[in-house]
Amino acid sequence: MKIEFIQEAAIEYRSLDGSIRILADKMLDKLEKNPFIGEKLGNKNNIDLTGYYKLYFDKKRHRIVYRIVKNEIEIIEIWGIGKRDKMEIYKTVNKRITDKK
């Protein structure tokens, strides 16, 4: 399994505080071993993230939002890492999806 970050999510990852990044790294290691560890997302509050998954870390204060891309090898594509406050990370990922269409 290979993990790739979209450009915006890579920037979010690099901007994480060192201790938070360590927690994110541990979760990314788990994700690499089992891509279905996350919870499926759907359409909630007019934010359609059907086909994406979420993983909690930092005592549920941060989320990793990703999807599984199937090519010759399966790729886990990270679309966002951030806080859930006021659905912030989900709105951000939804905007990225919309902008890329």
N, C-alpha and C positions, 0 to 999 in steps of 0.2 A: 504494500500500500504506500502510496506517495502523497505527501501533503504539499499543496501549493497555496500561496496566498494571492488574492487579487491585489493589485497595487495599493489600493486604499487601506485594505486590512493589514498589509505589511507595514504601512506607516503607523497604523494604530498599535500594532504589536511592538514596534520599535519605541513607541512613545510611552509604553507601560513602565511604571515604576519597577525597579529591579526586583523587589520582593514579589510583586504581582506577576511579573514576567516569569519568575521561577514557578509559580503556581500554574500559569498558563502552559509552560513547557511540560509540566507533569501531565496536564490534561491532554496536551497534543500527543505526548507519548502513548497515552492510553488510547486515544483516537486512532493513532496509526496502527495499533494492534487490533482494534475492533471499531470499524467505522459506524457500526449501528449502536454504539454506546449512548448516543444522544437521543433526545426526545424529538419526535416529528413535530414540525410546525405546520400550521395551516393558515386559514384566513380568519383573522381576528381583528376587531376594531378597524376594519377597512385596510388592513395591512396583509396582503396576500403573500405568504412565504411558503406556500404549498411546495413540497419537494425539498425543503431545507430542514435542517436539524439544529437543535441548540444543545449546548453543554454548559453546565454551571461550573463556576470555580470561585474562589475567594469568598467562601461562605454564602454563595448564591448572589454576590454583588456584581459579578461580571459574567458575561456570556460569550461563548464562541458560536457564531452562526456559520454553518457550512452546508455544502451539498456534496453528493457523491457523483462524480463524473465518470462515466464508463467509456473508455476508449479501448485500446489494446490492453492497457493495464488500468486498474481502477485508480482514480485520483480523488483525493479529498480536497475540495477547493474551499478555502476559508474566505468568507465574504464579510466578516466583521468580528471585532473583539471589542467589547465595551460594557458599560454599565446598563442595567435594565431600567434605571430611573425613568419614569414616565414613558416607558416603551422606547427610549432613545435609540438603543442599538437596533431594534426591529425596524423603526422608521428609517434609520440610516441605510440598512441593508435593502429595504424596499425601494428607496430612492436609487440606490446603485443598480438594482435590477432594472428598474424603469429606465434609467439613463442609458443602459447598455443595450436596450431593445432597439 
